[in-house]
Amino acid sequence: MLRVLIDAIAAALPGDTRAPSGLIRKSLVTMGATPAETLADRQFASADGRLRTSACLVIDPDFGFLQSFSKSLRGAGVEAVELLNSARIAENIDSHAPDVIFVDLNAANPHDCMRALLSLKECAFSGRVQLLGRCEIPFLESFRKLGNEFSLTMLPVMQKPVDFAAVRKIILAQKLAGQPTSGSELSLKSALARNLITFWYQPKIDLRKRQVVGAEVVARVAHPQHGIMSPVDVLAGAGEEELFELASHALVSALKMSATLDQMGIWLKLAINVSVETLVKLPIAELVSKHRPQNDEWPGILFEVSEAQVINKIVVLRERFHELEKYKISLSIDNFGRGNSSFSVFRYLPFSEIKIDPSFVQGCANNKGNASVCKTMIQLAHNFSSEAAAVGIELSEDAHELTLMGCDIGQGYRFGRPMPDQRLITMLTTGRSESENFYRPARPLAEPQPA
């Protein structure tokens, strides 16, 4: 009976749980990288033998339990990241590199637990997974078995109410408690001064054409002892001056990468996430004139600004817009739908792109509410002559549903993780050798002359 129930849930949720296939998926996820290299940007070991602070994700819709359980973990020397559901699990894995993920299983509504296991399978999570729930042991065990079938490392199940003494045994058995490495103490100022900041690129896909058309620039810290690190820690407490310098480096990196791609005949629009305060200070004219490709068909650079800042800083953006437009800088509204959206902003500025928040994108193939929100946002974008971009796509079913809705651009781990510039170039050139449609040529083909 339990097996039948699990099969029914799997059928109802987005997704074929088998390994994905197809040129786009194959090239964007694995091209030029071993499985270990694919995970290198989110799992970091200390090179000098000292333990870093271990991290856990705790996924539970019971806010009271979530806070109490996470507080206990922190008291035991383990960093805890609290999530009410699994919608953004892959993003948090990339940001926090957890060693263990605690997932609640609710017998009355097991769908979120199933989604969590599917997402962990999709991103090839190599840590441990701990199921806990207020349900019978056989039911918990059936989901643990399913996790094992997904090649996940599943710990023995736990029933609620949880005896934290048992959790302490897990912490000791898994050797989770540790001291922070010196890498976690690195500030953005010192990382910039030591030239440790590097920039990686996450592909963006034309969903209808199945074609790579852009990439988002993301910062990474290349620590000499601890390897590639997420920038989360170094950004904490960063001042305006350091953030301005980081944005300047990101823009120069994107412009130089654009020039390299243009020389290779590759049309790709690169995007940078930036605050309005930083944007208005950037020497746009100087940097773009110095580093941009000379091709008149260059697609330019996309500045992604959060929805909240767009609403609160619309006057400042309007004052800078004509200069941005002159130098082929366009604007995107990031995380649209997360805040208090205001349609009035569309009257004042022509946004090139509207990025739908991942909380609506993930599960849209199965959740009617999410699907309705996505469809409305896509229509809104098109009504204002903007492109609709869905962020955080992890499952093929969501990508398919968004394509049917008319969504223009897709971005997420389903298509590719952030990668170094050379790996992106390798992916593009190898993909092009297998399909002429893999990316858009930088220059249009010459029209045949009449005889």
DRENTI-897128 format. One record per residue (C-alpha): x, y, z. Coordinates in steps of 0.1 Angstrom, whole numbers. Layout:
% DRENTI-897128
{{X Y Z}};
...
END
This chain:
% DRENTI-897128
{{0 0 0}};
{{28 24 9}};
{{46 16 -24}};
{{14 24 -43}};
{{10 57 -24}};
{{46 68 -31}};
{{42 59 -68}};
{{11 80 -69}};
{{28 109 -54}};
{{57 106 -78}};
{{33 105 -107}};
{{14 136 -95}};
{{45 157 -89}};
{{64 173 -117}};
{{86 149 -130}};
{{102 119 -145}};
{{127 109 -117}};
{{150 92 -142}};
{{182 108 -153}};
{{175 137 -176}};
{{185 134 -213}};
{{188 157 -243}};
{{215 180 -257}};
{{207 211 -236}};
{{207 192 -203}};
{{237 171 -211}};
{{258 200 -223}};
{{248 226 -196}};
{{252 204 -166}};
{{281 180 -174}};
{{300 194 -204}};
{{337 195 -196}};
{{333 186 -160}};
{{335 154 -139}};
{{307 150 -113}};
{{331 161 -86}};
{{340 193 -105}};
{{303 200 -110}};
{{298 201 -73}};
{{330 220 -66}};
{{313 254 -64}};
{{292 244 -34}};
{{312 219 -13}};
{{344 232 2}};
{{369 213 24}};
{{396 229 44}};
{{430 223 29}};
{{449 226 61}};
{{430 199 79}};
{{410 222 102}};
{{372 217 103}};
{{350 244 89}};
{{317 251 107}};
{{292 225 96}};
{{259 236 82}};
{{224 220 80}};
{{192 228 63}};
{{160 223 83}};
{{128 221 62}};
{{96 221 82}};
{{63 239 78}};
{{58 240 116}};
{{74 274 123}};
{{76 268 161}};
{{94 234 157}};
{{116 249 130}};
{{129 277 152}};
{{133 255 183}};
{{150 227 164}};
{{174 251 146}};
{{182 269 179}};
{{192 235 194}};
{{214 227 164}};
{{232 261 168}};
{{236 254 204}};
{{255 222 194}};
{{279 242 172}};
{{261 236 139}};
{{250 263 115}};
{{212 259 108}};
{{194 274 78}};
{{156 274 83}};
{{132 267 54}};
{{94 264 57}};
{{92 244 24}};
{{115 228 -2}};
{{108 254 -30}};
{{143 269 -29}};
{{163 239 -16}};
{{189 238 -45}};
{{196 275 -42}};
{{203 271 -5}};
{{225 241 -11}};
{{246 262 -34}};
{{248 291 -9}};
{{254 271 23}};
{{269 237 13}};
{{250 218 40}};
{{264 185 54}};
{{230 173 66}};
{{194 182 55}};
{{166 176 79}};
{{133 171 60}};
{{99 169 76}};
{{75 142 63}};
{{38 149 69}};
{{16 118 63}};
{{-14 140 54}};
{{6 160 29}};
{{38 142 18}};
{{42 162 -15}};
{{68 187 -1}};
{{90 159 12}};
{{88 142 -22}};
{{97 175 -39}};
{{127 178 -16}};
{{140 143 -24}};
{{135 149 -62}};
{{154 183 -59}};
{{182 166 -40}};
{{185 139 -66}};
{{185 166 -94}};
{{214 185 -79}};
{{233 153 -69}};
{{235 162 -32}};
{{263 143 -17}};
{{256 151 20}};
{{233 132 43}};
{{195 134 45}};
{{175 130 77}};
{{138 124 75}};
{{117 132 106}};
{{79 133 110}};
{{49 128 132}};
{{39 96 114}};
{{44 58 116}};
{{79 44 112}};
{{70 22 82}};
{{58 53 64}};
{{90 72 72}};
{{110 41 61}};
{{92 40 28}};
{{104 75 19}};
{{139 67 32}};
{{140 38 8}};
{{129 61 -20}};
{{158 84 -11}};
{{182 55 -13}};
{{168 47 -47}};
{{176 83 -57}};
{{212 76 -47}};
{{209 99 -16}};
{{227 91 16}};
{{197 86 40}};
{{202 85 78}};
{{179 64 100}};
{{145 80 103}};
{{133 99 134}};
{{98 103 148}};
{{84 135 163}};
{{85 146 190}};
{{122 146 186}};
{{145 138 215}};
{{174 162 208}};
{{197 137 226}};
{{193 116 195}};
{{202 146 173}};
{{233 152 193}};
{{243 116 186}};
{{239 123 149}};
{{261 154 152}};
{{288 133 169}};
{{284 103 146}};
{{286 125 114}};
{{314 146 129}};
{{295 178 122}};
{{307 201 150}};
{{338 221 141}};
{{355 254 142}};
{{353 280 114}};
{{382 281 90}};
{{400 313 84}};
{{382 315 50}};
{{349 322 68}};
{{366 352 85}};
{{376 368 52}};
{{360 402 45}};
{{350 415 11}};
{{375 443 15}};
{{404 419 21}};
{{392 395 -7}};
{{392 424 -32}};
{{426 437 -20}};
{{441 402 -24}};
{{425 397 -58}};
{{405 366 -46}};
{{372 375 -63}};
{{364 357 -95}};
{{333 356 -116}};
{{313 326 -128}};
{{284 324 -153}};
{{251 307 -151}};
{{234 300 -185}};
{{201 315 -195}};
{{180 296 -221}};
{{155 306 -247}};
{{128 281 -237}};
{{111 280 -270}};
{{142 277 -292}};
{{162 256 -266}};
{{191 279 -272}};
{{216 295 -249}};
{{210 333 -251}};
{{226 347 -220}};
{{242 342 -186}};
{{241 357 -152}};
{{274 368 -136}};
{{279 356 -101}};
{{308 362 -77}};
{{330 335 -62}};
{{359 337 -38}};
{{390 318 -50}};
{{407 312 -16}};
{{443 300 -18}};
{{438 275 10}};
{{401 267 10}};
{{394 267 -27}};
{{363 282 -44}};
{{339 296 -18}};
{{304 311 -18}};
{{305 349 -13}};
{{278 347 14}};
{{302 351 43}};
{{324 378 27}};
{{294 399 17}};
{{282 400 53}};
{{289 434 68}};
{{304 448 35}};
{{302 486 31}};
{{290 506 2}};
{{326 512 -10}};
{{334 475 -12}};
{{301 467 -29}};
{{308 495 -55}};
{{342 480 -62}};
{{327 445 -65}};
{{301 458 -90}};
{{328 476 -110}};
{{349 444 -112}};
{{317 424 -122}};
{{309 449 -150}};
{{345 449 -164}};
{{345 410 -162}};
{{312 409 -181}};
{{324 433 -207}};
{{356 415 -213}};
{{337 382 -215}};
{{314 397 -240}};
{{343 408 -261}};
{{358 373 -260}};
{{325 357 -270}};
{{320 382 -298}};
{{354 373 -312}};
{{343 337 -312}};
{{311 346 -330}};
{{288 339 -300}};
{{258 362 -292}};
{{252 361 -254}};
{{237 388 -232}};
{{253 389 -198}};
{{235 400 -167}};
{{247 415 -134}};
{{228 419 -102}};
{{234 453 -88}};
{{218 477 -63}};
{{204 511 -74}};
{{228 529 -50}};
{{258 512 -67}};
{{244 515 -102}};
{{241 553 -101}};
{{278 556 -90}};
{{293 533 -117}};
{{313 551 -144}};
{{292 534 -171}};
{{305 555 -200}};
{{342 550 -192}};
{{340 512 -185}};
{{317 503 -214}};
{{336 524 -239}};
{{369 509 -229}};
{{359 472 -227}};
{{329 465 -249}};
{{330 446 -282}};
{{331 468 -313}};
{{304 447 -330}};
{{273 469 -336}};
{{251 438 -330}};
{{265 434 -295}};
{{234 427 -272}};
{{247 448 -244}};
{{246 442 -206}};
{{216 436 -184}};
{{215 451 -149}};
{{192 432 -126}};
{{177 453 -99}};
{{154 439 -71}};
{{117 446 -73}};
{{118 465 -39}};
{{145 488 -51}};
{{128 495 -84}};
{{97 506 -66}};
{{115 528 -40}};
{{142 542 -64}};
{{122 546 -96}};
{{130 584 -99}};
{{168 577 -96}};
{{166 550 -123}};
{{147 573 -146}};
{{173 600 -143}};
{{201 575 -152}};
{{181 556 -179}};
{{191 576 -210}};
{{228 572 -202}};
{{223 534 -196}};
{{204 531 -229}};
{{231 550 -248}};
{{257 525 -237}};
{{235 494 -243}};
{{227 488 -207}};
{{192 475 -202}};
{{172 468 -169}};
{{156 438 -154}};
{{133 435 -124}};
{{147 407 -102}};
{{126 385 -79}};
{{94 399 -93}};
{{64 389 -71}};
{{84 386 -38}};
{{76 421 -26}};
{{47 444 -29}};
{{45 448 -67}};
{{34 481 -82}};
{{24 483 -118}};
{{31 520 -118}};
{{68 514 -124}};
{{60 501 -159}};
{{47 535 -169}};
{{80 551 -162}};
{{107 528 -175}};
{{109 501 -203}};
{{123 471 -186}};
{{139 446 -209}};
{{131 416 -186}};
{{110 406 -157}};
{{124 377 -136}};
{{98 356 -119}};
{{107 348 -83}};
{{118 311 -78}};
{{91 306 -51}};
{{65 307 -79}};
{{85 289 -106}};
{{94 258 -86}};
{{65 234 -87}};
{{44 254 -112}};
{{38 222 -132}};
{{19 207 -103}};
{{8 237 -82}};
{{-22 255 -97}};
{{-16 286 -76}};
{{21 289 -87}};
{{10 282 -123}};
{{-16 310 -122}};
{{9 335 -108}};
{{36 326 -134}};
{{11 329 -162}};
{{-1 363 -150}};
{{35 376 -147}};
{{44 363 -182}};
{{14 381 -197}};
{{22 412 -177}};
{{58 412 -191}};
{{45 407 -227}};
{{19 435 -222}};
{{48 459 -215}};
{{70 445 -243}};
{{94 428 -218}};
{{107 393 -218}};
{{96 370 -190}};
{{124 350 -173}};
{{118 321 -149}};
{{145 317 -123}};
{{152 286 -102}};
{{140 259 -127}};
{{151 225 -113}};
{{127 201 -129}};
{{120 194 -166}};
{{82 194 -160}};
{{84 230 -147}};
{{104 240 -177}};
{{79 224 -201}};
{{50 240 -183}};
{{66 275 -185}};
{{73 270 -222}};
{{36 262 -228}};
{{27 294 -209}};
{{49 314 -233}};
{{78 322 -209}};
{{108 335 -228}};
{{138 327 -207}};
{{147 299 -183}};
{{175 298 -157}};
{{183 273 -131}};
{{201 241 -122}};
{{180 221 -147}};
{{201 238 -173}};
{{233 246 -156}};
{{250 257 -124}};
{{273 288 -123}};
{{306 279 -140}};
{{340 295 -147}};
{{344 314 -179}};
{{365 287 -196}};
{{340 260 -187}};
{{312 282 -202}};
{{332 286 -234}};
{{339 249 -236}};
{{302 241 -231}};
{{292 266 -259}};
{{317 254 -284}};
{{311 217 -277}};
{{274 222 -278}};
{{277 241 -311}};
{{296 212 -326}};
{{266 190 -319}};
{{238 214 -328}};
{{240 246 -349}};
{{211 260 -329}};
{{230 257 -295}};
{{236 294 -293}};
{{228 325 -315}};
{{257 336 -338}};
{{271 371 -329}};
{{267 383 -364}};
{{238 376 -387}};
{{245 355 -418}};
{{250 376 -449}};
{{220 376 -472}};
{{227 360 -506}};
{{231 386 -533}};
{{208 383 -563}};
{{224 371 -595}};
END
